[in-house]
């Protein structure tokens, strides 16, 4: 339960960073923090204390097993998040080359 609370606090830190920061790089980092806190929550959903890997063999009874579906979803989401972060950083770099700043307020003022 404590880990769920900590991952929720990490989510709140990321949301705070997105809402309060003006630097595009810091906003991208805050979005990454949000993504990883969600990944942690999803992985924790499938965790069972004392659980075993869900691999059955002949003659072995099914006991307490960990759910592999959230883990597979997190692996897929990590790949998608990596592509998203690469695209966001590419856009930030292009904006920096055009306007010479990462500050969102300055970019809104320049509009060119």
C-alpha positions as CSV (number, residue, x, y, z in Angstrom):
1,X,0.0,0.0,0.0
2,X,2.9,2.4,0.8
3,X,4.3,1.9,-2.7
4,X,1.0,2.9,-4.3
5,X,1.0,6.1,-2.2
6,X,4.6,6.9,-3.2
7,X,3.8,6.3,-6.9
8,X,0.8,8.6,-6.5
9,X,3.0,11.2,-4.9
10,X,5.4,10.8,-7.8
11,X,2.5,11.4,-10.2
12,X,1.6,14.6,-8.3
13,X,5.2,15.8,-8.6
14,X,5.0,15.3,-12.3
15,X,1.7,17.1,-12.6
16,X,3.1,20.0,-10.5
17,X,6.1,20.2,-12.8
18,X,3.9,20.3,-16.0
19,X,1.6,23.0,-14.6
20,X,4.2,25.3,-13.0
21,X,7.4,25.1,-15.2
22,X,7.9,27.4,-18.2
23,X,11.0,25.6,-19.6
24,X,10.0,23.1,-22.3
25,X,12.8,20.6,-21.3
26,X,11.5,20.6,-17.7
27,X,7.9,20.0,-18.9
28,X,9.1,17.0,-20.9
29,X,11.0,15.7,-17.8
30,X,7.8,16.2,-15.8
31,X,5.8,14.3,-18.4
32,X,8.3,11.5,-18.1
33,X,7.9,11.4,-14.4
34,X,4.2,11.1,-14.8
35,X,4.6,8.2,-17.3
36,X,7.0,6.3,-15.0
37,X,4.7,6.7,-12.0
38,X,1.8,5.2,-14.1
39,X,4.1,2.4,-15.1
40,X,4.9,1.7,-11.5
41,X,1.2,1.6,-10.6
42,X,0.5,-0.8,-13.4
43,X,3.3,-3.1,-12.4
44,X,2.2,-3.1,-8.8
45,X,-1.4,-4.1,-9.8
46,X,-0.1,-7.5,-11.0
47,X,2.3,-8.0,-8.0
48,X,1.4,-10.7,-5.4
49,X,3.6,-11.0,-2.4
50,X,5.0,-14.5,-2.3
51,X,3.7,-15.2,-5.8
52,X,5.5,-17.3,-8.4
53,X,6.0,-16.8,-12.1
54,X,3.0,-18.0,-14.1
55,X,4.8,-20.9,-15.8
56,X,3.0,-24.2,-15.4
57,X,4.7,-27.5,-16.0
58,X,3.4,-31.1,-15.9
59,X,2.7,-32.2,-12.3
60,X,3.0,-28.7,-10.8
61,X,-0.2,-27.3,-9.2
62,X,-1.2,-23.7,-9.7
63,X,-0.6,-21.8,-6.5
64,X,-0.3,-18.1,-6.0
65,X,0.9,-16.6,-9.3
66,X,1.8,-13.2,-10.4
67,X,-0.4,-11.7,-13.1
68,X,1.8,-11.2,-16.3
69,X,-0.7,-8.9,-18.2
70,X,0.2,-5.6,-16.4
71,X,3.9,-6.3,-16.9
72,X,3.4,-6.9,-20.6
73,X,1.3,-3.7,-20.8
74,X,4.1,-1.7,-19.0
75,X,6.7,-3.0,-21.4
76,X,4.6,-1.9,-24.4
77,X,3.9,1.4,-22.8
78,X,7.6,2.0,-22.2
79,X,8.3,1.7,-25.9
80,X,5.5,4.1,-26.7
81,X,6.7,6.5,-24.0
82,X,10.2,6.4,-25.4
83,X,8.9,7.4,-28.9
84,X,6.7,10.1,-27.5
85,X,9.6,11.6,-25.4
86,X,11.9,11.5,-28.5
87,X,9.3,13.4,-30.5
88,X,8.7,15.9,-27.7
89,X,12.4,16.6,-27.4
90,X,12.7,16.9,-31.2
91,X,10.0,19.5,-31.2
92,X,11.6,21.4,-28.3
93,X,15.0,21.5,-30.1
94,X,13.3,22.7,-33.3
95,X,11.6,25.5,-31.3
96,X,14.9,26.4,-29.7
97,X,16.5,26.6,-33.1
98,X,13.7,28.9,-34.4
99,X,13.2,31.1,-31.3
100,X,16.5,30.7,-29.4
101,X,14.7,29.9,-26.1
102,X,13.0,27.1,-24.3
103,X,10.7,29.5,-22.3
104,X,7.1,29.0,-23.2
105,X,6.1,32.6,-22.5
106,X,8.8,34.0,-24.9
107,X,7.7,31.6,-27.6
108,X,4.1,32.7,-27.3
109,X,5.2,36.3,-27.5
110,X,7.3,35.8,-30.6
111,X,4.8,33.9,-32.8
112,X,6.7,33.9,-36.0
